[in-house]
């Protein structure tokens, strides 16, 4: 992570650490007379950083040999004059209409061969050499013109890479896919082995025969599908790297980032492999309504911190209130704007930014909320924006503090996500991320902190590791987790884990394959449940989705719960086995958030892990800790709509927000957040 002062202060403005605060700023949507008003309101709101020119390619380059930078020069100067740093986009996210008209061969194609036409955004192939040539020419112009500008704090490569064009099945993609496969496998014999092409007469005898997994008469080859997902993520990284290299060549002192989308079901980009390519991690996140909305926000922020290796990161986009792209777009309740923002800060964000500064009057996102709404500055929303700016200004001591390591980790693996949800599987209802989120929700409900980390993370130092649906497991990873357990760690895994290797080949001998001997159990045949079916356990919990009939094969396995009804009545459903100084546990069905709470409490109790919170905060409040050598910062986030007494916690109050102030200073307000500075 680049130094926060350098990032958020700019070359000439840096004085003291501060939380970055701002938004995407799109002045090219507005007449010039609005710009001065924008700058004034930004100062009033405490804005100190804006992202500019994200979708401005058509304005910056009106034609193949035409350039117009005068308006952007003016905006850059205006921001600098008002003490606002600029995260300047390379503007390559969406090509202008003249480019796609001149070169329709840059347009991406779907698996059915349909072309994605202009009229939206991101209408380009990640592997198109023609698009790459035009994009890098623009990047070079931008870097040469603005590399020395005093407002420039960081470069913002493209925007949400892969959001709409992650999987392109064009001829460009096919050629690049073959090259990627040759680098991965070297020989066709190795590829044929990995892809299991003896099945259905798929054996390849020439690299030119290989295509992306376009629409097929039946199920496409599963390993081909997995490799195409790997390739597609890597192709986007290759484009990121190409733009970054131009920027580093011309402006080596300016840090480079791009905004990830760690949220919801966005799965095409394997972000842990992207993070080393940029100077600091940025993320976009939008709340998805539902009973786990707050948990999902926290989970995503937590995972972003994991992708960043625990270092501070940049929240590039979220919403002040309603979005425009959900089925029903409801506004946020009082207190939620600050609570959502500070939850990200709690998990390591050193900048809080929104899409966007001023709500658009036209276009596809005109109903998406912004810092300045259609109603203008005389609005509750803008007053909340100003209040958040004041709150963030008081959190300057937190800047640069890393995430304090929890005693529990949840492993999250993009390749298991991809592989576990492929077609021709035991069930099409499995949702990998939902299972991981359920475990996280259960830990929150039980009052425990947990780190959500990429599966390749070194887990030494954690007491408990939860690996839900860790489906795709190499021999090395399986061995590493066994050593973790033998050395005193406690592993908990679930149904459909340890089933295949990295080529998507079954670990033979019975499930859960790679973990079978460690767990001391064996499953001969999967038993997914039909939608709506349930199975009861003898501990009172209810399972859905899946119900592995577990055979206990090691004498020292303890059965913690068994099926109480259905065809597997009396068979083990939850097991735990002592191994070395630790233990390995298995949960054979989906228990959901409520059903997992007692499981979590028992597993953590047996591992000697206790909650840091007392009643009534425990289970109602999320605790997250950031730490420096000289101080610890406790973020207490009220997950309820009622005031809660701050029992059992103390420290210097750096910030306090909420939906009301009638409960007194010794209470955590409804939907509120309190930030405490405590001794290290």
N, C-alpha and C positions, 0 to 999 in steps of 0.2 A: 504494500500500500504506500503510495506516495505521501509525503508529509502533508498533513491536513492544512497547515498554514499556506503551503505552496499551492495546493489545489484550490482552496476556497478564498484565498486572498489575492492571488495573482502576483505577478512579479513585483509590482510597486505598492500594492495595497496591503500586503501581509503585515500584520502587527501582532495580534494575539490570536490564539486558537478560538475557533467559533464553529458552531454547528452550521453547516450550509443550509440555506433556506431559499426556495425559489420554485421555478417551474420551467416548462417549455415555453418559450416566448416566440410568438409568430407575428412580428410587426408587419410582415408583408401581406397579412390579411386585412390590414387597417390603413386608413389614410394617415399621412404624416402628422396631422394635428393631434392625433390620439397618442402619438409616441411620447410627447412631453408629459402628458397626463399619466401615462404608464409609469414613467420614471418617478414621478412624484408619489404615486400610490405605492410603488415598490419600496421606496424609502419609508413611507408610513407603515408598511407592513413588516419591515425588517428584512426584506429580501436582500440577499447578498450574492446570489449566483443564479444565472439563467442559462438554459440550453437554447441555442439560436440556430436557425437555418436547417432544421431537421428535414423539412419537406420543401426546400427552396430551390431545387435544381432547375426547374423550369424558369424561375425568376433570375437566377444567377447566369444561366446559359440559355438565352432565348432561341438560339440556333446553333448549328454545328460549329460555326466560327465566330459566334457573337458572345460577348461577355458583358455583364452588368453588375459591378460590385459597388457602385456609388451608394445605393441604399443601405447595403450592409456596412460599408465604411461608416455611414452616419449612425447606424444603430450601435456599432462597436464603440464609437466615440461617446455616444450618449450614455451607454452603460458605464464606461470608465469614468465619465464626469460625475456620475452619481454613486461611485464606489461599489459598483456591482461587477462581479467577475463573470466571465463568459465561458461556458462549456460549449465550444463551437463544433457543430456537427459538420461532417464532410458532405452532407446533403445528397448522398448517393442512395438513399433508401428507396426512392421511386423515380425511375427515369421519366423525362418529359415526353409529351406526345410526339414531338418531332423525331426523337430517337427511335421509338418503337415503330413509327411510320416508315422511317428510313431503313431500319433494321428489324423487321418483324421476327427474325431468327433469334432474338434475345428473349422472346416471350416463353415462359415455362409451359410445360405440358403435363396433364394429369395422367394417371395410370391407364385411363381409358383412351388416351390420345387427344383429348380436348385441349385447346389452347386457352390459357388464362389471358384475357384481353385487357387492354388499358381501360381506365375508368375508375379503378380503385387505387391500390398502392401495391408496391413490391412486385410489380409485373416484370420480373427479370429472372433469368437462370443463373444460379450461383456458379455454374461451370462454363458460362458463355464467354469465350475469349473476346468477342466483340463488345459485350457489356463491360467486361473488365477493362478494356482499353479506354473506353469513354469515362468510366468511373475514376480510374487512376489519373487521367488527365485533369479531371475536376479537382481531385484531392491535391494534386500538385499545385494547381492554381491557388487553391485555398491556403495551402501551407506557405507558399511563397509570399502571398499577400498579407497574411495575418500572423505569421510566426513570431513577429517582433511586437505585435500590438500589446500595449500594457494591460488590456482587459482580459487577454486570453489566459485562462487557467488550465484548460484541459481540452483534448480533442475527443469528440464523440463520433465514433465510427458508425456510419449508416444509422439504423434504428431498428431495434427489435429484430435482429437478423433471424430469418427463418419463420417469422410469425405467420406469413402467408405463402411462402415459397420454399419451405424446407425440403419437400419431396418433389423434385422435378424428374420426369421420365423421358425427357427429350433425347435426341441423338447426341447432343453435347454431353448430357449426363451419362448416356450409355458409354461413350468413349472414355470419359473420365472415370467411370466406375470400373471399366476393364483395367485401366492403368492402376487404380487403387488396389484392385484385386491382385494384380501381378506383384505389386510391392508387398502385399500382405502374405501371399502364398508362394510366390516365386515360380512354382511349377503347377501345371494343370493337374498332375496326379495328386498333389496336396490339396488343391481346391476341390477336386472330385471326392476326395476322402472326407474333407470337412463338410461339404454340402450333402454327402450321402447320395450321390447321383446314381448309384446302382438302383435306387428306388425309382420306379416309373420311367426307366430307360432315359435318364437325363444326362448321361455321361457326356462331357464336353471333350472335343478333340482339337479345338482351336479357340484361342481367346476371343476371336471375332464372333463366335457363336453366342457369347454371353450377353444378356440384356438385363436392364433393370426389371424388377418383378411387376411388369405391366399386367393388365387384366388377362387372366388365364382361363382356360376351360374348366379348371378345378382349382384346388388350393395351390398357390405358388409354393415353391420349395421354401421351407421355413428358415433354413440357414441363409439362403439367398436373401430372404426378407430381412433377417437380422443384419447381414452384412450391408445391405442397401441402407438401412437405418444408420449404421456406423459410418458408412461412406457419406451419406447426406449431411450428417453432423460435421464430419471432417471437411466437406466441401465448403460449408459456410465458414468454418474456421480458416480455411485457406484464403477465402476472400477477405476476412477480417485481417489476416496476417499481411495480405498484399497491401491493403490500405495503410495498416500500421507501419509497414516498412517504409512507405513513401514519407509518412509523417515523421518518423524517427530520423530518416536521412536528412530532411530539411530542417526540422525543429527538434533536435535531440533532447532538449531540456523540458519539453512540454509533455506531461503524462497523457497516456492514451487509454480510453475505456470504450466499452460498448454496453448497451443496456440489455441484460439478461431478462428472462421472463420466468422466474421461479415462482410459479403460482398455478393453482388448479391442475387441469389435465394437460398443460403444455409440456410435451414430453420429447419432442423431436430433437432437441439440442442437449447433448451430453455435457452439461456445463462444467463439471470438474476438469474435463480435458481442455476447456476453453480458458479457464482462469489464468493459467501460466502465460498466456499470450498477451495479456494486458497489464497495465500498471496498477490498476485498482479495479475491484469488482463493482459493477453497478447493477441494479435490479429494478424492474417494474413490477408492481403488484396491485391487483384490484380485488376487492372483497367480493366473494361469491356468497349470495344469501343462502340461509339455511341454518339448521341448529348447530353446525360446527363452524360457522363463519369466522368467529373470533379465533377458534383453534387453528383454522386453516391459515389465517393471516400470520399467527405466531409461528406455526410450523414452517411456512415459507420463509419468513424472516430468519428463523433459526437455521434452516437449510442454506440460505444465502450466506450466512456467517460460516457455515461448514464448508461451503464451496470456496469461500475466501480464506480458508485456513484459520479462522478465528480473528483475522485482522479486520479493522474497520472498513466499511464499504459505503456505497453511495446509493440511497433510494432515489432513483431517477424519476420515477413516475408513480403516483397513486392518485386517488380522487378526493376532492374536498367533500363531495356529496354523491349524487346519483351519477351513474354512467349512462351510456346510450345503447349498449349492445346486448343487454340481457333481455329476457322475455318481458319482464316487468322491472322498471328501473326506479326504485324507491329512494328518497333522500335519506341521508344519515340523520340519526337522532342527535339531540344536543349532547355534546361531550364526545361524540364518536370521532369527529375530525381529529381532535387532539389525542384521543386514546389510540386510534389507529396509527397516527404518526409516531407517537412515543413508544409504541410497541416495537416498531422498526428500530428506533434509536436504542431501545433496551437490548436488542439483539445485534447491535454493532454498527448501525447506520450513523455515520458522521455528517450526513446531509439528508434533508427531507425536502423533496421536490414533488410537484404535482404536474399532471397534464390537466390544464395548461394555465397560463397566466390570465388571459382574458377569454371568456367564453365566446366561441365563434358565433357569428351572426348567420353564417351560411355553411353548407357542406355537410358531410355525413356525421360529423360529431358536434353539431350545433346544440344538441340537447345534453351533451356531456358537461358536467359541472366543471368549474374553474375557480381560481382564486378570486377573480373579479367576475361575478355572475352577470347575466343579462340585466338584473335589477340595479347593478352598479354598486358603488361604495356604500350607499345608504341601505345596507342589507345585513341581516343576521349573519349570513355566510361570510361576508367580508370582515365583519367585526370578529368573528371566530378566527379568521385568517390572521388578523392583526394580533389577537391574543396569543395565538400559537407562536408567532414571531417573537413576542416578548418572553414566552416560556422557554423557547429554544435559546434565546440569548443568555438566559440564566443557567444553561447547561454547558457553558463553555468548558468547565473543568472536566467534563466527560470526554471531550475530544481526544482521540488517540488511545483511549482505554480499550483493551482487548476484552473479548468475552471470557468470563471466568468459567473454567471448565467444570461441568457438572460431574456427578458420579455415575450418571446413566447416559448411555448413547443409544440412539436409534440409527441403524445403518440404512442408507438409502442408495439404491443402485439403479441407474438409468437402464443398463442392459437387462437386468431382471425385469424392470418395468416393461421394456419392449417385448422380451421373450415370453413373459407370463401371460400376455394379452394377445398373443398371436391366434390366428384361426386354427381350426382342427385340433382344439384342446378339449380337456374334460368339460369345461364350461366356458361360455362366452360372457358370463356375468361377473367374473373376477375383475376387480379393480385394484391394482397394486397400490396406488397411492392412497386409496381409501383405507386399506388395511394398516398402512403405516400411520396415517392420520388418526385412526381409531386408537392405536397404542399411545400416540402422543396425547390425545384427548384424555385417555384414562390416567396417564401420568399427571396431567394438569389437575384432573378431578381429585386425584389422591394427594395433591399438594407437593409434587416433586418436580424439580428441574431436570431437564434432559437436553442433551445436545443432539441435533439431527445432523449427521455427517455423511459424506460420501462413503460408499462401502469399502473403498481402498484405504481409508484412513487407518493409521496405526492406532489400535484400540488399547494399547498398553496404558495403564493408569486409570482406566474406567473400572468401576466395580461390576456394573451390569451392562451388557450389550444386548439389545433387542434387534433381531434380524427378521422382520416380517416378510414372508414370501421372498426370501433370498433364493430365487429360483435358479439362476445361472451362476454356478460356482466352479472356479478352477480348483485343481488339486492343491495348488499353493495357498489359495484362500481358505480352503477347508482345513489345511494343516495349521495355518496361522490362528484360526479360531480355536482349534483343539489345544494349541499351546497356550492361548489366552486362558482357557478353562483350567488346564493343568496347573497353571501358575497362580490360580486363585480367583480368576474371573468367573462371572456367572452369565451364561449365554441362554437367551430365550429365542426360539425360532418357531415357525408355524407351518401349517399345511402348505404344500406346493413349494417347499424350500429344498435346496440341495438336489434338485431333480435332474438338471442337465449341466454339461460342461460348457466351455465358452464357444464350442461349435454347435451348441444346441443338441448334443447327443446325450441320450439317457445314461446316467450312472446306473449300471446294471446291478442286479442282485436284490432289488426291492427298494422301495422308497423309505425314507428321504435320502437315498443315494449317498451323496458326499458326506452327510451328517449321520448316517444310519448307525455306524459303530460308536460314534461319540455319544449319541442319545440312548443307545441300548434298546432301540425299538425297530420294528419293521412293519411296513405297510405293503401288502401284496397288490392291492387294487384301489385306485381312487374312487371316492364316493361323493361326487358333487350333488348338491340338493337342487331341486327345481325351484324356480322363482316362487316365493311365498311359503315354501316348506320350511319347517323348523325341526330341531331335535333338542330335547331337554337333557341336561346333565344332572347328575345326582347332587351337585352343589347348588342347584336352583337356577343356574344360568341357562340361557337358551342359545343354541347355535343355528346359524343360517349359512347358506351358500355351499358349505363343504362339510363333510363328516368322515374323515379318515378312520377306517377300522384298524386300530393300532394293536399290533402284537408286541408284547413285552418279551424281549429275548435276553436281557441281562438281568441277573438276579438282584442287583442293587438298585434297579429302577423303582421309584416310588410313584404310584398312581395317585395323582391329586384329585382327579375327577373322572368319572366314567359316564357313558351314555345311559340315560334312565329310560329311554323308550326307543322305538324304531327297530330296524333290523339288526342294529349293533348293540342292543341293550346289554349292559355289563362289560362291554369292551372299553379299554382305556381311551380317554379323550384328552387329558392333560397329564403329562408325565414330567418327572424331574429325576435326574440321575447325578449323584455325586461323582466327580471325576477329578483326581488329583486333589488340589486344594480348592477347587471350584465346583461348578455344577453346570449341567446342560438340560434345558427344559424344552418341551414341545407342546404346542397347542394345536389340536387337530381339526378345529372348526372355527368359523368366524363368530366371535362373541360380541362384536361391536363395542362401542365405548363403555356402556353400562356393564356389560358382562366382563369386560377386561379389568375393571377397577379392582375387584377383589383378587384377581390373578396378580395384578401389578403389586398390590399391597403385600401379598404373601411372598412373592418372589423377592421384593426389595427388603422385606423384613428378614428373610432368611439370609440375605446378603449383607445385612447390617446397615442398610441405607435408610435413614430417617428423614422426614420432612423438616425443612427449616422454618416452617410456618406453624402457628398454633391456631386453634379455632378462635374466632369464626373465619379467619383469613384462609385457612387451609381448605383448598377445594373451590373457594370463591375468588381467589386472587392468584394471578400468575406472578411469580417472582422470577426475575432475571437479574443477573449480576454482571457488571463490567468492572474490570479491575486494572489499577495501575500499581506501581510499587508503593506509592504513598497513600492510596485510598481505594476503597471498594464502593461501588455505586449500586445501590439496590433500587430496582424499578419494581414497584408494586402496582399491578394493573387490575383494576376492579372489573371482573367479568360479569357483574350483576347490575341490576337497575336500582339497587338500594345502597344506602350508606353503610359502611362497615367500620367498627372501631379498630384503630391501629394497635392491636394487642400484641405484645411480645416483640415489637420492633422499635428501634430508636435510631437516631442519627440526625444530622443536619439536613433540613429540608431544602433541597435545591429547586424543586418544582412541585406544584400541586394543581391538578386540573380536575374538572368534573362537571356534572350537569347542574349542580347547585351548591350553595355554601351554607345551607341551613343546619347542617349536622355538626358544625364546629370544626376547629382545626385539628382535633385529635381523631378525626374520622377520615376514611377514604370515601370520597364522594361517589355517587352513582355514576357508573361509566367513567370513573376517574382514574388518574394516575398520580402516584406520589414517588418522587425520586429522592432518595436519601444518600448522603455521603457519610460513610462509616469508616472506621479505622481499617487499614489494610490487614 
